[in-house]
Each structure stands twice: as C-alpha cells, then as structure tokens.
Amino acid sequence: MVTKSLLLLAALWTTIVNAETMEEMIKWNPPRNILIAHGNLGEYTVSWEGQCTCTGSIKYQLEYTYLDLKDPEMMTYFVQKHQKRLDLELHRGLHTRVRLKNKEITSRWTERRFDMSGELFASVDNLICIFYGKLYMNCSWDVTEHASEGAQFILAYREQNPSDVYNCADYLVDGGRNIGCVNENIRIDDTIEIIICISETNMDAKLPYCRIVNPFNFFKLDSPINVMIDKSTDEVKWTLPKVDLTTDCYTFQLNCTNLNDGNTLLQNVTSTNHIITRDHTKKYSLHVRATVNDKCFESHIWSDWSKPLVIDPDGRDMSFPTIVAVVAVILVALVLLLVLVCIKNGLTRVSS
C-alpha cells in the first residue's frame, strides 16, 4: 500500500515538474529572427529561429497583416515547424509576428515589419482582372515611372498548386509594352483563389507584382437586354442573356433620367421587372445593369449598362385605336379625293 502511494506521488511530482519545465521552456524560448524568402510564383516562405522541437499541443502561432490596411484582419496559422509557406501580395508591405503556444501558455511575440519599396518589384501598379464566366479573363495594369526604357512585362497565374503555372495567351500592347492580357481558356473551380503576377523581363532581381483574387468577386455579367416598358402601368421589364444562377442571386440597378431637367434616379431591385415613377408629360432615358449579390457569391463588378430605352411623353405616343382611327380618316380622305377627281373628269368630258 505504501509502495503504491509512493508511486502515485512520484508520478504526480513528475507531472508537475514536466508541466513547470514545459511552461518555462515556452515562456523563455520565444522565436527569433523572422525572415521571408521568395519561392514559386507569388509564394513566400516565412521562417524563424527557435529551440522548440514542437510536438503534441505545442505549436508556433504565426500571424500577419498587410501594412496598407486594406485588409486589417490578422491571418493566423498554427505550425510545428519553423516556417510556413504563404501566398502573399508582398508589395503591400507586411507585419508579421510569431510566438510559442500550448493551450493557455504562450511566449512573448517576436515581431517584424517588412515595409517593401516599390522599386523591389516589377514596375507596375493597379493590376485589375475581370472574369467573364469560367473561361475568360481580361487583365490590365499601369506601368510606373520606375520602369526602365526597355522594360517589358509578362503575366502568369496559378491556382492553389504552386507548380501549375499558366502564362498569358494574348497581350494588349501600347507603345511596344504589354499593358494587358486576355486569356480565353482558363479553368476556375468554385472556391479557388488565383494568384496573378506580373514579372519584369531582364530584371531578375525584381520580385513579381502579385494579386490574390477570388475570380467570383470580379465576375462581370453580360448587359441586360430586351428592356421595355408597359406605359399603361409603368412596369419596366428586361432579361439577362445568360442565367447560370437562381434568380435571387442577381441584383439589378435602374438608371432613370428625366431628359427635361437632367435629374437621375438610381434604384436597386432583385427581379427582372420594376414599376417606375415618372411624370407622364416628360421624356425619360432608362438603362439597366446587373451584378451577382451576396446570396450566392458577391461580385464587386457591375455589367455594362443596357442600351438606353427612351420613354416619350404619353401625348407623343398613339394607342392602337388611335392609329386605326387615323388610318381610317386617311383612307376616307383618299376615297373622297378619288371621287372628286372622277367627277371633275366626267364633267370635263360632258362639256367637251
């Protein structure tokens, strides 16, 4: 009995000592010397030094955010190695921090800012890509003042696998320089992000300028067509050329402009018909455009506006009965004119 008690006490003591040793090891061995190295297209390895051979619940907690504050949210990863591969838009600058963590026990943070100069990257800016369906991508970019006279630029993109890199199929050129790219045979999965990078040729020391995008956030619909109005009810209707989603996925915007005073009214609606409010004595121009709302995937891009529908004042439009009456009057007038001509010709023959 005494032996069992001693064994239990020894085990308890070992557990307490191990817990204290683990706590001391975590608290007094924070990571050091955070570095970043470029790897595959748009991929970087964030690494650090540390004495921890991490197993079980002991992990390194890596967090980062961009310095331009467009996305203030901290991205967090837990790893047991001394590095983590990340897809980054490094030209935006980066704030990173790493610490050891085991449940409630943590070391202090080791932090580093990477405030990157624009001259370290390909001399471009404002890389924008728009996607049409799942097959077509249209990108454009601006060449900055840092570009050398003979600088040329090439675009490549990849999905999640760093080794599957695809090059631009057809460039848009201005003054001998590539300023845009059209790809007509891309393949996009429903939940994937694409890393799109511009590299500057003959400048191996420069890093590529990259953006990480969800194609569906930059998805552009075709313009609405067949815009028409029932002037008796003021109901406007239109259709979309292609409908790949359920009807509640779309948001439409109506631009109704009073052409007499220039006042414009913008309205968002979620169906392909809407009753407008107008002064029936005024002339209007109406356009419609469309986007995908957050009930499906939210696109930040509107379609182009539809062709304008010009709505004339009611007094200028003739209903069908009015048209029939006008045609009848014209026919009667023609018949009377013909009768008069015949009578005149008859009287002329009699007198002769």
KABEL-V235018 format. One record per pair of residues at least 12 apart in sequence whose ideal C-beta (glycine too) atoms are under 10 Angstrom apart, sorted by the first residue. I is the first residue (numbers start at 1). J is the second residue. If there is no record, write none. Layout:
# KABEL-V235018
i = <I,I>
j = <J,J>
This chain:
# KABEL-V235018
i = <19,19,22,22,22,22,22,23,23,23,24,25,25,25,25,25,25,25,26,26,26,26,26,26,26,26,26,26,27,27,27,27,27,28,28,28,28,29,29,29,29,29,30,30,30,30,30,30,30,30,30,30,30,30,30,31,31,31,31,31,31,31,31,31,31,31,31,31,31,31,31,31,31,32,32,32,32,32,32,33,33,33,33,33,33,34,34,34,34,34,34,34,34,34,34,34,34,34,34,34,35,35,35,35,35,35,35,36,36,36,36,36,36,36,36,36,37,37,38,38,38,38,39,39,39,40,40,40,40,40,40,40,40,40,41,41,41,41,41,41,41,41,41,41,41,41,41,41,41,42,42,42,42,42,42,42,42,42,42,42,42,42,42,42,42,42,42,42,42,43,43,43,43,43,43,43,43,43,44,44,44,44,44,44,44,44,44,44,45,45,45,45,46,46,46,46,46,46,46,46,46,46,46,46,46,46,46,47,47,47,47,47,47,48,48,48,48,48,48,48,48,48,48,48,49,49,49,50,50,50,50,50,50,50,51,51,52,52,52,52,52,53,53,54,54,54,54,54,54,54,54,55,56,56,57,57,57,57,57,57,58,58,58,58,58,58,59,59,59,59,59,59,59,59,59,60,60,60,60,60,60,60,60,60,60,60,60,60,60,61,61,61,61,61,61,61,61,61,61,61,61,62,62,62,62,62,62,62,62,62,62,62,62,63,63,63,63,63,63,63,63,63,63,64,64,64,64,64,64,64,64,64,64,64,64,65,65,65,65,65,65,66,66,66,66,66,66,66,66,67,67,67,67,67,67,67,67,68,68,68,68,69,69,70,70,71,71,74,74,75,75,77,78,79,82,84,84,85,87,87,87,87,87,87,87,87,88,88,88,88,89,89,89,89,89,89,89,89,90,90,90,90,90,90,90,90,91,91,91,91,91,91,91,91,91,91,91,91,91,91,92,92,92,92,93,93,93,93,93,94,94,94,94,94,95,95,95,95,95,96,96,96,96,96,96,97,97,97,97,97,98,98,98,99,116,117,118,118,118,118,119,119,119,120,120,120,120,120,121,121,121,121,121,121,121,121,121,121,121,121,122,122,122,122,122,122,122,122,122,122,122,122,122,122,122,122,122,122,122,123,123,123,123,123,123,123,123,123,123,123,123,123,123,124,124,124,124,124,124,124,124,124,124,124,124,124,124,124,124,124,125,125,125,125,125,125,125,125,126,126,126,126,126,126,127,127,127,127,127,127,127,127,127,127,127,127,127,128,128,128,128,128,128,128,128,128,129,129,129,129,129,129,129,129,129,129,129,129,130,130,130,130,130,130,130,131,131,131,131,131,131,131,131,131,131,131,131,131,131,132,132,132,132,132,132,132,132,133,133,133,133,133,133,133,133,133,134,134,134,134,134,134,134,134,134,135,135,135,135,135,135,136,136,136,136,136,136,137,137,137,137,137,137,137,137,137,137,137,137,137,137,137,137,138,138,138,138,138,138,138,138,139,139,139,139,139,139,139,139,139,139,139,139,139,139,139,140,140,140,140,140,141,141,141,141,141,141,141,141,141,141,141,142,143,143,143,143,143,143,143,144,146,146,147,147,147,148,148,148,150,150,150,150,151,151,151,151,151,151,151,152,152,152,152,152,152,152,152,152,152,153,153,153,153,153,153,153,153,153,153,153,153,153,153,154,154,154,154,154,154,154,154,154,154,154,155,155,155,155,155,155,155,155,155,155,155,155,155,155,156,156,156,156,156,156,156,156,156,157,157,157,157,157,157,157,157,157,157,158,158,158,158,159,159,159,159,159,159,159,159,160,160,160,160,160,160,162,165,165,166,166,166,166,166,167,167,168,168,168,168,168,168,169,169,169,169,169,169,170,170,170,178,178,181,181,186,188,188,188,188,189,190,190,190,191,191,191,192,192,192,193,193,193,193,193,194,194,194,194,194,194,195,195,195,195,195,196,196,196,196,196,196,196,197,197,197,197,198,198,214,214,214,214,215,215,216,216,216,216,216,216,217,217,217,217,217,217,218,218,218,219,219,219,219,219,219,219,219,219,220,220,220,220,220,220,220,220,220,221,221,221,221,221,221,221,221,221,221,221,221,221,221,221,221,221,222,222,222,222,222,222,222,223,223,223,223,223,223,223,223,223,223,223,223,223,224,224,224,224,224,224,224,224,224,224,224,224,224,224,224,224,224,224,224,225,225,225,225,225,225,225,226,226,226,226,226,226,226,226,227,227,227,227,227,227,227,227,227,227,228,228,229,229,229,229,229,229,229,230,230,231,231,231,231,231,231,231,232,232,233,234,234,234,234,234,234,234,235,235,235,235,236,236,236,236,236,236,236,236,236,236,236,236,237,237,237,237,237,238,238,238,238,238,238,238,238,238,238,239,239,240,240,240,240,240,241,243,244,244,245,245,245,245,245,246,246,247,247,247,248,248,248,248,248,249,249,249,249,249,249,249,249,249,249,250,250,250,250,250,250,250,250,250,250,250,251,251,251,251,251,251,251,251,251,251,251,251,251,251,252,252,252,252,252,252,252,252,252,252,252,252,252,252,252,252,253,253,253,253,253,253,253,253,253,253,253,253,254,254,254,254,254,254,254,254,254,254,254,255,255,255,255,255,255,255,255,255,256,256,256,256,256,256,256,256,256,256,256,257,257,257,257,257,257,258,258,258,258,258,258,258,259,259,259,259,259,259,259,260,260,260,260,260,260,261,261,263,264,264,265,265,265,265,266,268,268,269,270,270,272,272,274,276,278,278,278,279,279,280,280,280,280,281,281,281,282,282,282,282,283,283,283,283,283,284,284,284,284,284,284,285,285,285,285,286,286,286,286,286,286,287,287,287,287,287,287,288,288,288,288,288,288,289,289,289,289,289,290,290,290,290,290,291>
j = <102,105,56,57,58,102,105,102,104,105,105,51,52,58,100,102,105,107,52,54,58,99,100,101,102,105,106,107,100,105,106,107,108,51,100,107,108,50,51,52,100,107,48,50,51,52,60,98,99,100,106,107,108,109,110,47,48,49,50,51,52,60,61,62,82,97,98,99,100,107,108,109,110,48,49,50,51,98,110,47,48,49,50,110,112,46,47,48,49,62,64,94,96,97,98,110,111,112,113,114,47,48,49,83,96,112,114,64,86,88,90,94,96,112,114,116,83,85,88,90,207,208,85,86,162,85,87,158,161,162,163,164,165,195,87,156,157,158,162,163,164,165,166,195,196,197,199,208,210,86,87,88,89,90,156,157,158,162,165,194,195,196,197,207,208,209,210,211,212,85,86,87,88,158,162,195,197,210,84,85,86,87,88,90,94,114,207,210,83,84,85,86,62,64,77,79,82,83,84,85,86,88,94,96,98,112,114,81,82,83,84,85,98,60,62,81,82,83,84,96,97,98,110,112,82,98,110,81,82,98,99,100,107,110,82,100,80,82,100,102,107,80,82,78,79,80,81,82,100,101,102,80,80,102,78,80,101,102,103,105,80,100,101,102,103,105,77,78,79,80,81,99,100,101,102,77,78,79,80,81,82,83,84,98,99,100,101,107,110,76,77,78,79,97,98,99,100,101,106,107,109,75,76,77,78,79,83,84,86,96,97,98,99,75,76,77,95,96,97,98,99,109,111,76,77,84,86,88,94,95,96,97,98,112,114,92,93,94,95,96,97,88,89,90,91,92,93,94,95,92,93,94,95,113,114,115,116,89,91,92,93,92,93,89,92,89,92,95,97,88,96,98,101,98,98,96,98,162,158,160,162,193,194,195,210,212,114,195,210,212,127,195,197,209,210,211,212,213,114,116,120,121,207,208,209,210,116,117,118,120,121,122,124,125,127,207,208,209,210,211,114,116,210,211,113,114,115,116,117,112,113,114,115,116,111,112,113,114,115,109,110,111,112,113,114,109,110,111,112,113,110,111,112,111,207,146,144,145,146,209,144,146,206,146,205,206,207,209,144,146,197,198,199,200,203,206,207,208,209,210,141,143,144,146,147,151,153,154,197,198,199,200,201,203,206,207,208,209,210,142,143,144,145,146,147,148,151,153,198,200,203,206,209,141,142,143,144,146,147,151,153,155,177,178,179,198,199,200,208,209,141,142,143,144,145,146,198,209,140,141,142,143,144,211,139,140,141,142,155,181,196,197,198,209,210,211,213,140,141,142,180,196,211,213,218,301,141,155,157,180,181,183,194,196,211,213,215,218,215,218,219,220,299,300,301,183,186,188,194,213,214,215,216,217,218,219,220,299,301,184,218,219,220,221,222,242,301,186,188,215,219,220,221,222,242,244,186,187,188,189,190,215,216,219,244,183,184,185,186,187,188,182,183,184,185,186,220,155,157,168,169,181,182,183,184,185,186,188,194,196,213,215,218,172,180,181,182,183,184,218,220,155,157,168,171,172,179,180,181,182,183,196,198,211,213,218,172,179,180,181,182,153,155,172,178,179,180,181,196,198,209,211,179,174,175,177,178,179,198,200,209,200,206,177,200,203,200,202,203,176,177,201,202,177,178,200,201,202,203,206,171,173,176,177,178,199,200,201,202,203,168,171,177,178,179,180,181,198,199,200,201,203,208,209,167,168,171,178,181,197,198,199,200,201,208,167,168,169,171,178,180,181,183,196,197,198,199,208,209,168,181,195,196,197,198,199,208,210,181,183,186,194,195,196,197,210,211,213,194,195,196,197,186,187,188,189,192,193,194,195,189,191,192,193,194,195,195,195,197,183,185,186,187,194,181,183,180,181,182,183,196,198,181,182,183,184,185,186,182,183,184,198,201,196,198,215,214,215,216,219,215,215,216,297,214,216,297,214,215,216,212,213,214,215,217,211,212,213,214,215,218,208,210,211,212,213,208,209,210,211,212,213,215,209,210,211,212,210,211,297,298,299,300,297,299,292,296,297,298,299,300,292,297,298,299,300,301,299,300,301,291,292,296,297,298,299,300,301,303,290,291,292,299,300,301,302,303,304,240,241,242,243,244,245,250,252,289,290,291,292,299,301,302,303,304,240,241,242,290,303,304,306,238,240,241,287,288,289,290,302,303,304,305,306,307,237,238,239,240,241,250,252,253,254,272,287,288,289,290,303,304,305,306,307,238,239,240,241,288,306,307,238,239,240,241,272,306,307,309,239,254,272,286,287,288,306,307,308,309,286,309,275,276,278,284,286,309,311,273,275,278,280,311,312,314,317,319,314,319,275,274,275,276,277,278,280,311,273,274,275,276,254,256,269,272,273,274,275,276,286,288,309,311,271,272,273,274,288,252,254,272,273,274,286,288,290,306,309,272,288,252,272,288,290,303,303,272,292,296,292,293,295,296,297,295,296,270,271,272,270,271,293,295,296,270,291,292,293,294,295,296,297,298,299,269,270,271,272,290,291,292,293,295,296,303,268,269,270,271,289,290,291,292,293,294,295,298,299,302,267,268,269,270,271,272,273,274,288,289,290,291,293,302,303,306,266,267,268,269,287,288,289,290,291,302,303,305,266,267,268,269,274,276,286,287,288,289,306,267,285,286,287,288,289,305,306,308,274,276,277,278,284,285,286,287,288,309,311,283,284,285,286,287,308,278,279,282,283,284,285,311,282,283,284,285,310,311,312,279,281,282,283,284,313,279,282,282,285,287,277,278,284,286,287,291,293,288,293,295,288,290,288,311,311,313,314,313,314,311,313,314,315,313,314,315,311,312,313,314,310,311,312,313,316,308,309,310,311,312,313,308,309,310,311,305,306,308,309,310,311,304,305,306,307,308,309,303,305,306,307,308,309,302,303,304,305,306,302,303,304,305,306,303>
